[in-house]
């Protein structure tokens, strides 16, 4: 997928505290962008979808997008996500999150890959930020923030992707 936009997306959820966090790293023509966020009183599915909403924001029309994730909640929706851009029926639950996902995906070619989080990869970086975001949401409540550029510059394994 040369020239494709690559997104690494991870979500972390604590069922005991019902709080979760997500993080995404996007590489588009060598430019890196990272976002992280979290919320309280949520579910694992909702936190994964909230991360996907943020990751798909501001993508150029007609882009080819590969999303790698370790989230089993997103992997369960791979058929729906892969068919976005064509007439599709979203799942009945969480329509408030599916609506912006469907709107953002119009004209995109999306591929969702469920990957194993190996050390020293962009996916491992996103997973660490998702864990941090979950903990921050537990302590402080809902938030969305950019991952600092100096941190993004240190992502290991990005040159190999």
C-alpha positions as CSV (number, residue, x, y, z in Angstrom):
1,X,0.0,0.0,0.0
2,X,2.5,2.6,-1.0
3,X,1.4,6.1,-0.5
4,X,-1.4,5.0,1.8
5,X,-2.1,6.7,5.1
6,X,-1.2,4.4,8.0
7,X,-2.9,4.6,11.3
8,X,-2.0,2.7,14.4
9,X,-4.9,2.7,16.9
10,X,-5.1,1.1,20.4
11,X,-7.7,1.2,23.1
12,X,-7.4,0.3,26.8
13,X,-10.4,-0.3,29.1
14,X,-10.7,-1.0,32.8
15,X,-14.0,-2.9,33.5
16,X,-13.6,-2.3,37.2
17,X,-13.6,1.5,37.0
18,X,-15.5,1.7,33.6
19,X,-13.0,4.1,32.2
20,X,-11.0,3.8,29.0
21,X,-8.4,5.5,26.9
22,X,-7.3,5.4,23.3
23,X,-4.4,6.6,21.2
24,X,-3.7,6.8,17.5
25,X,-0.6,7.5,15.5
26,X,-1.1,8.6,11.8
27,X,1.6,8.8,9.2
28,X,0.8,10.6,6.0
29,X,3.6,11.2,3.5
30,X,6.1,11.1,6.3
31,X,4.3,13.5,8.6
32,X,3.4,12.1,12.0
33,X,0.4,13.0,14.0
34,X,-0.8,11.5,17.3
35,X,-3.9,11.9,19.4
36,X,-4.9,10.4,22.7
37,X,-8.1,10.6,24.7
38,X,-10.2,8.9,27.3
39,X,-13.5,9.0,29.2
40,X,-15.2,7.7,32.4
41,X,-18.4,5.7,32.5
42,X,-17.9,4.0,29.2
43,X,-17.6,0.6,27.6
44,X,-14.7,-1.1,25.8
45,X,-16.6,-0.9,22.5
46,X,-17.4,2.9,22.9
47,X,-13.8,3.8,23.8
48,X,-12.5,1.9,20.7
49,X,-15.0,3.6,18.5
50,X,-14.2,7.0,20.0
51,X,-10.5,6.4,19.1
52,X,-11.6,5.5,15.5
53,X,-13.7,8.7,15.3
54,X,-10.6,10.8,16.2
55,X,-8.3,8.8,13.9
56,X,-10.4,9.3,10.8
57,X,-10.9,13.1,11.3
58,X,-9.5,15.4,8.6
59,X,-8.4,12.7,6.2
60,X,-8.1,13.8,2.5
61,X,-10.9,12.6,0.2
62,X,-10.1,9.5,-1.8
63,X,-7.3,8.4,0.5
64,X,-6.3,4.9,0.9
65,X,-6.1,4.2,4.7
66,X,-4.7,1.2,6.5
67,X,-5.6,1.0,10.2
68,X,-3.7,-1.4,12.4
69,X,-5.2,-2.2,15.8
70,X,-4.8,-4.5,18.7
71,X,-8.4,-3.8,19.9
72,X,-10.6,-6.9,19.6
73,X,-13.6,-4.5,19.8
74,X,-12.6,-2.8,16.5
75,X,-11.6,-6.1,14.9
76,X,-15.1,-7.3,15.6
77,X,-16.4,-4.5,13.3
78,X,-13.9,-5.1,10.5
79,X,-16.6,-6.1,8.1
80,X,-18.6,-2.9,8.7
81,X,-15.4,-0.7,8.6
82,X,-14.2,-2.4,5.4
83,X,-17.5,-1.7,3.7
84,X,-17.7,2.0,4.7
85,X,-17.9,4.4,1.8
86,X,-20.5,2.0,0.2
87,X,-24.1,1.8,1.4
88,X,-23.9,0.1,4.7
89,X,-25.9,-0.4,7.8
90,X,-24.0,0.4,11.0
91,X,-24.6,-1.6,14.2
92,X,-27.7,-0.6,16.1
93,X,-25.7,0.4,19.2
94,X,-23.5,3.5,19.6
95,X,-25.0,5.3,16.6
96,X,-23.7,8.6,18.0
97,X,-20.2,7.3,17.3
98,X,-21.0,5.4,14.1
99,X,-22.4,8.6,12.5
100,X,-19.1,10.5,12.4
101,X,-17.2,7.4,11.4
102,X,-19.5,6.9,8.4
103,X,-19.4,10.6,7.5
104,X,-15.5,10.6,7.7
105,X,-15.2,7.5,5.6
106,X,-17.1,8.7,2.6
107,X,-14.7,8.3,-0.4
108,X,-12.0,6.6,1.6
109,X,-10.7,3.1,1.0
110,X,-10.3,1.7,4.5
111,X,-8.5,-1.5,5.5
112,X,-8.6,-2.6,9.1
113,X,-5.9,-5.1,10.2
114,X,-6.0,-6.7,13.6
115,X,-2.4,-7.0,14.6
116,X,-0.3,-8.4,17.4
117,X,1.3,-5.6,19.5
118,X,5.0,-6.5,19.2
119,X,7.6,-4.4,21.2
120,X,9.4,-1.5,19.5
121,X,6.6,-0.8,17.0
122,X,4.2,2.1,16.4
123,X,1.4,-0.2,17.7
124,X,3.3,-0.7,21.0
125,X,3.8,3.1,21.2
126,X,0.0,3.7,20.7
127,X,-0.8,0.9,23.2
128,X,1.4,2.6,25.9
129,X,-0.4,6.0,25.3
130,X,-3.8,4.3,25.4
131,X,-2.9,2.9,28.8
132,X,-1.7,6.3,30.0
133,X,-5.0,7.8,28.6
134,X,-7.1,5.3,30.5
135,X,-5.4,6.2,33.7
136,X,-5.7,10.0,33.1
137,X,-9.4,9.6,32.3
138,X,-9.9,7.6,35.5
139,X,-8.2,10.4,37.5
140,X,-9.4,13.5,35.6
141,X,-12.3,12.7,33.4
142,X,-12.9,13.0,29.7
143,X,-10.2,14.5,27.5
144,X,-8.7,14.6,24.0
145,X,-5.1,15.8,23.5
146,X,-2.4,15.7,20.9
147,X,0.6,13.5,21.5
148,X,3.6,15.8,21.7
149,X,5.8,16.0,18.6
150,X,9.0,15.1,20.5
151,X,7.4,11.9,21.6
152,X,6.2,11.1,18.1
153,X,9.8,11.6,16.8
154,X,11.0,8.8,19.1
155,X,8.6,6.1,17.7
156,X,10.7,2.9,17.2
157,X,10.0,0.7,14.2
158,X,8.4,3.4,12.1
159,X,11.1,3.3,9.4
160,X,10.4,-0.5,8.9
161,X,6.7,0.0,8.1
